[in-house]
Each structure stands twice: as structure tokens, then as C-alpha cells.
Amino acid sequence: MKRLLVVAGLFVAGCSAIDPHNMIGRQLGEATGIPTEPVPGSQAKGLDSAARERAFDFVWNTINQHYHDASFNGVDWRAVGVRYRPMALASSTDEAFWDLLDRMTGELKDAHTRVDSPTRVELRNRDESVTLGFSFVPLEGRLAVTGVHPESDAWWAGVRPGMTLAAIAGEPALRAYDKLMADTRLDSTDRSRHMRAVRRLVSGADGSSVEFTFDRGDATRFSATLTRNRLSTRPGASHRILPSGFGYLRLTQWTLGLTGSTLEGLAALKSTPGIVIDLRGNPGGSVHAVNLLLGRFFTTRTDLGRSTTRTGRPVAMFFGTVEIMKLKSELAGSKDAYTAPVVVLVNAGSASGSELFAGAMQAAGRAVIVGEPSCGCLLGFLGYTRVPGGGELAYSEVGFLLSNGKRIEGEGVIPDHLVARTFADLRENRDRALETAQELLKAAAKVPLPAAKNGL
């Protein structure tokens, strides 16, 4: 047993050499923190003071050592740690403690760098969320409902897209929303911060409730107390040939598990004169999955751009002998590539891997982008890190520059054809972005669209 412990100790101690990006160490070690005295009077419930100190120091020091940008996006990371440590250790509950750790990472204004509480980790691992089941955005000076989950309390209470959110827990909705935004951690863009704020409102303890008031399109009003329930967030992929004759491919997340069905879908659409790839609401996922699909749209070797790391070296293990991610990104090209016109649909919910795909296709002149500006959240992390106490940390380790020199992080993919949502379209369930995509494909492919029937 002693020999095993010695070997394990040597292995962990040598991790900085064989595992500079902490691919193994993130699951094993605990880092020492910034030199600060423990805070007296902590009111810990669950985690004791020592456990909180270990968790806090682990998060701060891991980012300090491994964050992709040595300048921390211009933030004084040490000063951030000094400011947040006493607040976190004095948190009244464990959830408040984990929330403050997440707020601390938010000072980097980076959507990928975050801390999940043990509760959130469990839900993520189950592909579940506990939610009220609807979403909304500021639109024309009001809060417009944009989506409702068909299995949620909101749906069965009669909430539908195009309605206006009038009140939240008895407070005028816009005032409550302003408070919610002010209380939400910083993020990559205002768009990603809004989405985080909405999640803070609609998520919560299973069975908890909030009262809302909604205005319908006909100016009638109703109130409903909505209860949070567990809903599946399992990703999926689908494809079909639209009545226009063009192909349609939708992917809700970039996972290796969906890659096979996605490529099969593309193959099934090979004979169509144009394809719409719908990445709206797709938050990202595996870079490898993104590259596999990208490779099916180019016949010749194509430069996609490059990755950036803190060290200026590729992401690698075992003294650089095993490269996980190269700095230069290019595609070899495929004789079987789809060569007809492509339109990619994006919105504020299109993030990370979706932005990499859309941005690379746009930069290479291979696709036209339609919809709304994407999240602006394109950095890479190599897996969640276990934090002492049960939470998990994600931290950005890779940056991306497209072939045209553009960096998507903090800006987003800007559509070639901007199609903004309107109350009228939401109420009529009209997808004007998809309509625009088909019109563009019609012009590019020079094929007639069938005449509309029955006003549809």
C-alpha cells in the first residue's frame, strides 16, 4: 500500500509536466489558495468553514494557474479573490456559497467559466432542469414570451409565445426584470447575461412556485401561479425535406452521441438543392463533433483559423506527445462533401460550438447566416473540474480565431441577413427566419419554390 501511495504521489506531483492542461489533475488534486486568513463567524450549513476554504481556494487557484488568458481579460484576479473570499465564507447557506463562487468567476465576463453547485451538477448529469418552463426576451419595450415547454405548468396554464409578461410575484415585470439583471453575474455579452438571468428566475427547487400575470394579444389579462417541475433537456437531432424541396437539419446540442445521426441526416439530404442548418437555441458542446460536420461541406483543404492557449502551445498530454487540440485548425476536404448552397440559422441561444460552426462557415464563404446575433460565447473548456465539497468548475482554456481573424467571444456571429422577432410573428407562430433562409436558397440554387396553399 505504501508503494502505491508513493507512486500516486509522484504521479500527481509530476502532472504539470505530463498534463500541463490539467486533464487528469482536474479530477484528482486540490490547489492551495490565495494567502488570506479564515473568516470568523461563518454561518455554514452543511459545509463547514474548512470545507468552504478548500473549495474557494481550489476555484481561485485553478483559474489563476490555468485560465487561457494570463491577463484574465484585464481583470485583477488577485483583487477579485480578496474581495469575494470573506463574502463566500460567510454565506448563510451552501447554495449561497456556491452562487458567490460562480459570481466570482463571472468577474472574468466569460460565460464558459463558471461554478455549478452539487444540485446543479446532479441535474446536468441527468439531462434535466427544474424549471417553470417558459422563456422571454425584452421586445419593443415589453417582456415577450418566446417559448413554452409543452410539458410545463406554464403551458397548461395557457401561457403562449407572443404574450407579454406583465407582473412577476406581484411586481411590475419590467421593474422586476431590471432587479433580476442587476443581481445576475457578469457574462460574455448582454445577451448571454439575459439568458442567465432568465434561468435564475425560472429555475429553482422542485415544487416551488411563482405568481405571474400575462397579457394576451387581445389585451385580456390573466394571472397564474406556476410550479417548477423537472423537465428533460436531453439533446436531439432531426432532419427532413421541407415542402419547398430544400433540406432542413436541426441539432440542439453538439454531442458525439448525436454525431452519427446528424451525419446520417445530412447524407439523407444529399440530393436536395440547398440545406438549412438550424442551430437556434443550440448552446454548443464538442469541438470534435463540430469539426466532423464541418468536414462534410468542403471538397478541398480549408483553413478554419487557429486556437490560442495560455502557453502558446497545443493542448497536449504526456510531455506534448499526445495532442488533444492543435493550434492550427483546417479541414482536409472530402470528395463526398455536400456542395449545394447552405444557410445557417442562429439566435442569441446559439453559443460556443454553434458559433464555431456558423462563424467558420461564414468566414469561409460557405454559408449565409440568417437570424439574430449569436451569444458571443466562444471559448473552450476541456471538461468540468471537481471542486472539494461536491461542486464543479468549468474554466476557459482555449480561445478561437476564425480564418478571417475574427474573434467571436464577446461579439457573436453577426447574421448576413438579420431577421428580428416581432410580437406578430410570435403570436402567429410564424418562422420568418426560416422563410428568409428558403428565399435565399431559392435565389442561390435557381429553383422555384412551390406556390403557397391555403395561405400557409
PyMOL commands that set and color helices and strands:
alter all, ss='L'
color gray80, all
select helices_A, chain A and resi 2-13+15-18+25-27+49-66+72-74+77-89+94-106+118-125+153-156+173-182+190-202+256-268+287-294+353-363+423-428+432-445
alter helices_A, ss='H'
color red, helices_A
select strands_A, chain A and resi 114-116+128-131+134-139+142-148+164-168+171-172+209-215+221-227+229-232+237-241+247-251+275-278+302-308+315-317+322-325+328-331+342-346+368-371+379-380+385-386+392-394+398-402+417-418
alter strands_A, ss='S'
color yellow, strands_A
deselect
rebuild
show_as cartoon
